[in-house]
Amino acid sequence: MCSLISRKEIKKPLLIVKSIEDFPKQKLSDSQLSRQFDILKKYKEGLTLQEIAREYKLTRERIRQIIERGLLYEAREIIKKGFIIDLNEFLKEKKQKHLLAKKIKHESLKKFVKKNKREKRWSRYYDCCRRCGTVFISHHAHGYCEKCYPKTEIFKEIQTASRLRNIEKRKKYTKEYSKKYSKRPEVIEKRKKRWDLIYFGGNREKALIRDKEQCQLCGLSRSESYKKYNNDLCVVHINDKKNNNLENLITICRICLKLNIGKFKKIKHNLKKIIKKSTPKIKNFNEFN
């Protein structure tokens, strides 16, 4: 037997019924027949299986079975008159008629049903922002707009709680990020410029160019210092650290800086001792006075 609620295409083979003997015998009481007739009538009018099931307090599957049985009963009555029926086509046609009736009923109901147009509120429970009273900026949470919500105490409490929960994760992330950030060439150049402005007044590179990028005590070049020590040459103040003039700056390598205790206090006395031990490039020390 072919099911009534089949899809658009019925995959089962066609059942051509020629005689009444092909149908199963139905033994129904008068009350069952009347109910079957009423259900079929409502189905043809366009009611869904769910709507019919609610009315009769039955399941959709039971209503489908009753409708299928009723349609087979109709087919049996047609065969009694001497006609031959293709059962699948008969059920398919009934299904299409039901869908058409359902569509017409749905369109007719649309005309009578009027949608109550409600006034659009700013939010479900608030007419405007609790802080600034605006309506034009969209609602975010707790009656505050998107601009005012980050300034509230509620947001600050949530933020502090989340930070306390994720302290270890944040520490790991910051360490990893700082390592990657410090290796960027843009960041290295910015730090060099900032260091130059704070401690040398922007004259560090000028001092290196003036001294031909060489240590003024041992003659080590800038490229050689990068190869040996993986660092640039040092530029040091001679007398006063606050005085950033070119006359008060001198270029020295790392070894010469260590020999001079790394701080260059009393530069005149210390430089005289270093010049005697090393190969001096500065003949006239009075040039730096």
N, C-alpha and C positions, 0 to 999 in steps of 0.2 A: 504493500500500500504506500502511495506517495504522500509525503508530509505536506500539510497545508502551508506552513510557514517556511517555505523553501526560499533560497536566494533567487537572484535574477535569472540564473540559468539552472535548470534541473538536470543533474548529471545522470539520474537513474534512467533506465530504458523506458520507452513509451508503453503504457498499458492500454491496449485497445480492448474494450469490453463490448461483447456482442450479445450476451444473454444475461438474464437475471441470476442464473446459477453461479456466475463468477463472483458475486458479492457475498460477504458473510451475512448470515441471518441475524436480524436485530430484534430482540425481544424487549420492548420498552412499554412502560405503563403510560396511561394518559397524561399524568402529571409530568413525567419525564419528556414526553413528546411536546407538550405545550411549552415547557422550559426551553427545549432545544429550538423550537420555532422562534421564541422570543429572542434568544441569544443570536440566532442567525440574522434576524431582522435588524437588530442593533449593530451587528457586524457589517451588514450591508449599508447601513446608514453612515458609517464612517467612524464609529467608536473603536478605540483601541482595546486590546486584550486586557490591559491593566484596568481601564475604566469599567469594563464589563465584570471583571473579577471582583472589584470593590463592591459593586452593586449586589452581586450574588454571594459574596463572601467565600469565594473559591480562589484557587491558584490560577495563574496564567496558563500553565500547562494543561490543567483540567478544562479550561475554557477552549483552548486550542483543540483538544480532543473532541469536545462536544460539537464544535464548528465543523471539524473534519467529518465527523459522523453525519452531521446534518447535510453537508454537501454531497456525501455519498448516497444519502437517502434521496436527494433531489435527482441525482444521476440515475438511480434505480427507477424512479418514476418515469424518467424520459425514455429509458430502455423498454419499459412496459408498453409504451406507445408504438414501439417497433423501430426506433432509431439506434444507430451505432455510434458510440462515444469513444473519443480519445481522452482517457481519464486525466492524463498529465496536462493536456491543453485546456481541459475543462477547469481544473483547479487553478491553473495559471491565470486564466481569464477572470475568475472570481477574485483572485488576489489583486489583480490590476484594478478591477472595479472598486474594491475596498480602498485601495490607496488613493484613487481619484476622489472618492467620496470623502475621505479623510482630509484631503487637501482643500476641497471646496468648503468643508465645515470650518476648517482652521482659518481660512480667508474671511469667511462670513463673521466669525467671532471677533476678528481684528477690528471690524468697523464699529462694533458696539462697545468694545472695551476701551475705556479712556484711561490713559496713563496719568496719574496724579503727578504733576510736575512739582517736585519739592524744591524749595529754595536751597541753593548750594551754600552750605556752611563752610567756614574756614577750616574747621576740624569737627570731629564727632561731638566733642564735649565743650569746645571753646569757640567763641565768636571771633576773637582776635588774640593777638599775642599778649601774654600776661605781663611782659616787661615793657615793650615799646608800643603796644597797641596797634601794630600794623596788620593789614589784611592782604597786602600785595605780595609779601614774601611768604613762601609755602611753609606749612607747619612741619616741625621736625619731631618733637617729643615733649610730653608733659605740659602742653600748652605754650611752648616757646617756639619762635621761628628759627630758621637755620642760622641766622646771625647771632641771636641772643642765647641760644642753647649752650654754646661753648663757654659763655661767661657765667653760667649759673653754678651754684654749689653742687647740684646733683651731678652734673658732668664732671666736676673736679673730684668728687668722691669716687666716682666710677673709674676715673683716670688713675688716681692714686692706688686704688685697689688692684687694678690690672698691672701697674708697675711693680707693686710688691709681690704679686704672684709670679712675675716673669723677670726677676732680678738677674738670675743666673743666665738665662737665655740672652738677655740684653747685653750682659758683660761679654759673653762669647762673641756675639755679633759685632759689638763695638771693637773688640780686639782684632777680629778678622778684617773688618772694614778699614780700621786705621792703618793696618799693614799695607793693604792694597792702595789706600789713599795716599800714603806717604811716598809710594814708589812712582806715582804719576809724574811725568815730566813737567806738566803745567804747575803742579803743586810745588815741586822743587824750585822752579824759577821764581814763583811768588815768594817763597820763603827766603830765597837769596836776596831778592829786591827789598823785602821788609827788613831783613837783617842789616843790609847795607844802609837803609835809611835811618834806622834806629841808632846803630852804633858807629857809623862812619859818615852820616849825612849825605849819602849817595856818591861818595868819592872813592870807594874801594876799587872799583874797576879802573877808574882814572889813575889811581896810584900804581896798579899793576901794569898798565900801559906805559906809564912814565918810566918805570923800572925795567921795561922790556920783558916782563913776565919771568923774572929771574930773582932768586934769593940774593940779596945784597951782601951776604956774608960768605956763602960757600959757592954761589953761582949755579945752583940747581934750577933747571927750567920747569915751567908749569907742566909740560907733558911728561917729564921724567918723574915728577912728584905724584902724578896720577898713576903711573906704572908701578912705582915702588910702594907708595903708602895708600893708594886709592883715595887720595884727598887732594884738594886744591892747596895752593900756597897761602900762607897766613899774611894778613895785613895788620900791623900793630901800631898803636900810638906810641910816640917817642917820649913825650913829657906828660901832657894832660889828656886824660881820656875824653873829656868833654870837648876838647878842641879838635874838630874834624877837618881842619884845613889840610891840603896836600903836603905842606911843609912839615906837618906833624905826623905823617904816615910813612911807613916803611914796609917793604915786602920781605918776608923771611920764611924759610922752610920749616918743617916740623921738628927736625933735629936741632936746629939753631934755637928754636923756641923752647925746647926741653932743656937745653944747656943753660938757658937764661931763666930757669925756674918757672917758666910759663906765665909770669905775671908782668914782667918788665917794669919792676920798681927800680928806681935809680938807674935809668937806661944808660946814662953817659958812662958811669963806672963799669957796668957790666959789658957794654959793647967794646970797650978798650981791651978787656981781658980776652974776649972771644976773637977779636981781630988778630991778636998775637998768635993764637993757636991755629986758626983756620987760614985759608987763602983769601986774603981780603980783596973785595972789589971796591970798597970805599976808601979812597986815599985821604980825602979831606973830610974828617968827621965833623968839622965846624959847619958843613953845609946844612946839617939837620938842626942846628941851634937856631 
